């Protein structure tokens, strides 16, 4: 009887160890970064619950987890550029835009994964704009887009700002570097190499899911953030610390 009891206790201990290991492994995949409580007010594919940036060697990994299936929702095709929508997962950062080839101090540098079936802004790479793809964008506030709203910074006629080599030719501060977003169940990750990984490691960040809209006149401002689904921090305070 005592022998059977000992075996039972050992079996329970092993089972518990296995479950604890599973729980720790699961939690470990969503540790550090910015934790956000799920909410039913946001569509599950854009309901961010975890936002993180980590580095290994010269590569930064941009990570977002949501409460539903990441990437499941895309904009409907309208058939025209003016007024068309862009759905996006965005990591606003404190990295200076010059780190990726833009003019220094030209705005808020953000890494974004977007889908927009009505136009293609990745001319150097295969696939259309309707497929999820990556961008660097420089953001500034513009009341034309709405009170306190952000836009992708416009390039005025005749201006020749410093631009990345993979700038797609649109009159805004945007880059199409071609880094491949990987969706897996509830997570989205993109691996991005840097010449100087130190600029990433010292940065702060936030996470945003949002819809942008091309101006109806296809003119300045060209691309406005018109519908913020969720901000990881709740207030866009960029509290996230890389590798923490």
N, C-alpha and C positions, 0 to 999 in steps of 0.2 A: 504493500500500500504506500509506504513511504517512498519507495523507488518510483512508483507511478506518479506520485505527487511531484517529485523532483523533476521528472521528465516533462510534466505539464508546465512547471514553472520555467524550465529551460526553453520549451517551445514558445511560451508566451514572450519570454525575453527576446528570443530570436525574431519573432514576428514584430515585436515592438521596435526592435533595432532596425528592421527592414523598413517599417513604416516611417520611423523617425528619419532615416536616411533619405527616403523618398521625399518627405516633407522638406527637409533641409535642402535637397537638390532643387526642388521646385522653387522654394523661397530664394535660393541662391541665384536663380536665373533672373530674379526681379529684385535684387538687393541694390543698395546705394541709389544714386540719382534722386529723382523727384517722384514720390508716391502720391497718387491722386485717388480720392474715393470715387467709385463708379457712381453714375447718376443716370436715371431713366429719362432725364430731360434731353439727353444727347443720344443720337443714333449710335448703336453699339460699335460699328466699325470706326467711329471717330471719338469714342468715349475713352480718352486716355486714362490709364491707371498707373503707368510707369514710364518715365522718360529718363534716358541715361546717355552719356557719352563716355566711352572708355578708349584707352590707347594701348597699343602693343607695337613696339618698334616705332616705325614712322607712319603707322596706320591708325586712324581713328574710326571707331565703330559708333554710328548713330543709331540709337535703339528707342523704339516706342512700342509699348504694349497697350492694347485696348480691351474693353470688356466683351467685344464681339469678334467677328472675323475681320482682321485687318485687310484693307484694300477691297472689300466686297462691294462698296458703293462707288460708282463713277458718275460724272455728270452725263445727262442726256445730250445727244447731239442736236444742235439747233440749226445747223446748216449755214451759219454765217458767223463771221468773226465778231462783229459789233454786238455787244451785249452777252457774249458767250461766257460760260462759267468754267472755273478752274477749281477742282477739289485738291486739297493739299494737307500734308503732314509736314510740320515746320519746326525746326530747332533754331530759334533766335539766339544769337551768341554775342559775347563781348569781343570776339576776334575782330581785329581791324580789317576792313575790306581789302587793304593792300596785301594781306597774306595770301589771297587767291587771285590777285591780278587787277583789282579795281583801284581807283584813286583812294589814297589814305583819308580816313575820317569823313567818308562820303555818306555815312548812314549806318544803320544796324545791319550787320552781315548775318544772314540766315541761310541755313541749309534746308532745302525743301524737296519733298517727293510729291509730284503732281500728276494729275490726269486731266486732259482737256481735249475732247475729240474733234473740236472745230478748227484747230490749227496745230501745226507742227513746228516746234521750236528746238528740235534736235537734229539739225540738218547734217551734222557730221556723223550721226550714228543711225543704225537701223531701227525701225519701229516708228509708229506715228505718235502724235501727242496724246492720243487716247489711252495708250499704254502707260502704266506708272513709270516715271523716269525722274532723274534727279537734276537739281539746279542749285547754284548759288544765286541769291538775290540780295540786293541792298535796299533796305526799307527806310522810309521816312514818314512822318505824319503829314497828312494833307486834308484840310477841312473840306475840300471839294469832294472827297470820297465819303464824307460824313464826319460828325463831331468826334474828334480824337482818333479817327480811322487812319490806317496805314496804307501806303501805296508802295509799289516797286518804283524806285527813283527813275524819273524820265530823263532822257538825253535831249536837251534843246536842239533845235535846228542849227547846224553849223558848229556845234560843240564837238570837241574831240577829246573826251576824257580817256584816261588809261583804262584799258579793258583786257580781260583774259583772252588767251589765244583761242579758246573755244566759245567765245561770245557768238550767239546765233544770228546776229544782225538786226535784232529788234531795237527800237529806240528807247531802251530801258536798261538799267544796270542789272543784267542777268547773264548767267553763264550756264552752259550746257555741257558739263564735264564728262557725262556718260557713265558715272559710277552706278552700278546695278543695284536697285532696291530688291531685297529678298523678303517676301511675305511668307510667313509660316504660321498658320492658325491665327492666334491673337497677336502676333508680333510682326514688326517691320524692322529690318536692320539694313544699314548701308555701310560698307567699308570704304573709307576715303583716305588715300595716301597724301602725305604732306612732305614738302621739302624740309620744313622746320616744324617738327611735332611739338616743340616747346610752346608755340603760340596757341596750340590747342590745350595743352596741359595746364596752362595758366588761366584759361578762360572760364567764364560762367555761362550758363545757358538756361533756357526754358523750353517748354514744348507747347505747340499750338496745333489744333486742327481747325481748318477754316475753308471757306469758299471765297474765291476772288472773282472779279468780273471785269471783262474787257469793256472799256468805256464805249457807250453807244455811238460816239462820234469817232471812235478809234483815234483819239487824240489825247493830249496831256490833260489829266493823268491817264495813261494808257491802261494800267492794271491796278485796280483798287481791291483792298481786303474789305469785303462787304458783309460777310457773315462769319463771325468767329463761333465755331462750335464749342470749343473748350480750350482753356488755358491750364496747363499742368499745375502751375503755381497758384492759379486763381486770380492773379493780379499782374502778370507779366513782369515780375520783379527779378527774373533771371537768377533764382537762388541756387540752381544746380552747379555743382563743382565737378569738373572732369576727374574721373577715377575715384570719386568719393560717393 
